[in-house]
Amino acid sequence: MLKILPHPSATAPGARAALLENPGFGKVFTDHMVTIQWTAELGWHDARVRAREAFSLDPAAAVLHYAQEIFEGMKAYRTRDGGVALFRPLENARRFARSAQRMAMPVLPDEMFLQAVEALVDIDADWIPGGEGSLYLRPFMFASEAFLGVRPAAEYTFCVIACPVGAYFKGGSTAVTVWVSDDYSRAAAGGTGDAKCGGNYAASLLAQAEAVRHGCDQVVFLDAVEHRWIEELGGMNIFFVMDDDVLVTPPLGGTILPGITRDSIIALARDAGLTVQEAPYAFDQWRADAASGRLREVFACGTAAVVAAVGKVRHTGGEFVIGSGADGAITERLRAQLTGIQRGERADPQGWRHPVSSKA
Ligand SMILES: *Cc1c(COP(=O)(O)O)cnc(C)c1O
């Protein structure tokens, strides 16, 4: 049972409104969090919605040494009818369970995951920005046992925090420039590339810093074996739009994170009569197709940025532009379709929208 302990001195409405005016991304947090503990002895217990506050963590907590940590990213939207909705949250619950299994962590049942997220959205519903904004939710779990031996920990903490967010990229929805990394790989077969774990991100930061040094917004990773096949960005999947209405996206297969946005885009594109090929796509081919004009658009997608057009590609050998260098027609159409469903402005035949009953 989830115990609800409201914040004794929650942020005043005026101060909250000021924070919501320009929240940025990941800097402003709501008043509450959800925590659930797991021990080998008791299983999941002590589920609470409570004031957001710092953890007290033993310096020997296993996560600080061997990085047993996983997370999810999802959003709550204010819908046109004044309600609040999540988008395919059961998919996040299932992926969280798969990530847990990969990292030898206990599996939180789907219903508990959903209940935790919904309870936080409900109690902090006043923090959901209107307009283009949304409430970004971050469920995560880490090994909290104080123990320095190398084995799966016997104690874990699950937590959900939330931040009101505006647009992910500084420039709003303008096209991004990407850097194709020569020196680094994100994932290899048998590794953790398809688990949403913090360690994957730690390993990608140097490559991302290199991208920024080259004047790019994001890094694109190639496969670890041949260093030839495009995999994904540091935190987003990638799609290529060809001139014959064919969409190509790298196939899942252990080294790519199975994005829920990716899966949704594939379904929406097929519904719209486009052909989607989940097929390997080589960097050389990317360059050749951009030069010949066969490649019309490229976009990256993920919960945080939703759909971001890729306008320019830089690599050690030079750079090239995709199409007009700006948002393409299919990129725009798929983005509008997806955000329209998320925000309750378009029909939702797949039942992806998940209303949250809320006091607000
Ligand atoms: C989270 C994530 C994505 C996008 O997944 P969504 O479910 O669409 O948000 C893509 N790549 C990586 C590496 C990720 O961590």
The ligand as a MOL file (V3000), in Angstrom:
LIG
                    3D

  0  0  0     0  0            999 V3000
M  V30 BEGIN CTAB
M  V30 COUNTS 15 15 0 0 0
M  V30 BEGIN ATOM
M  V30 1 C 15.6550 6.4610 -23.1560 0
M  V30 2 C 16.5090 6.2700 -24.3620 0
M  V30 3 C 15.9980 6.3720 -25.6660 0
M  V30 4 C 14.5860 6.8000 -25.9620 0
M  V30 5 O 13.5960 5.9950 -25.3880 0
M  V30 6 P 12.1080 6.5380 -25.2400 0
M  V30 7 O 11.3760 5.4260 -24.6170 0
M  V30 8 O 11.6370 6.8580 -26.6070 0
M  V30 9 O 12.1900 7.7690 -24.3990 0
M  V30 10 C 16.8490 6.1130 -26.7180 0
M  V30 11 N 18.1450 5.7950 -26.5180 0
M  V30 12 C 18.6770 5.7040 -25.2780 0
M  V30 13 C 20.0980 5.3510 -25.1290 0
M  V30 14 C 17.8760 5.9410 -24.1640 0
M  V30 15 O 18.4080 5.8620 -22.9480 0
M  V30 END ATOM
M  V30 BEGIN BOND
M  V30 1 1 1 2
M  V30 2 1 2 3
M  V30 3 2 2 14
M  V30 4 1 3 4
M  V30 5 2 3 10
M  V30 6 1 4 5
M  V30 7 1 5 6
M  V30 8 2 6 7
M  V30 9 1 6 8
M  V30 10 1 6 9
M  V30 11 1 10 11
M  V30 12 2 11 12
M  V30 13 1 12 13
M  V30 14 1 12 14
M  V30 15 1 14 15
M  V30 END BOND
M  V30 END CTAB
M  END
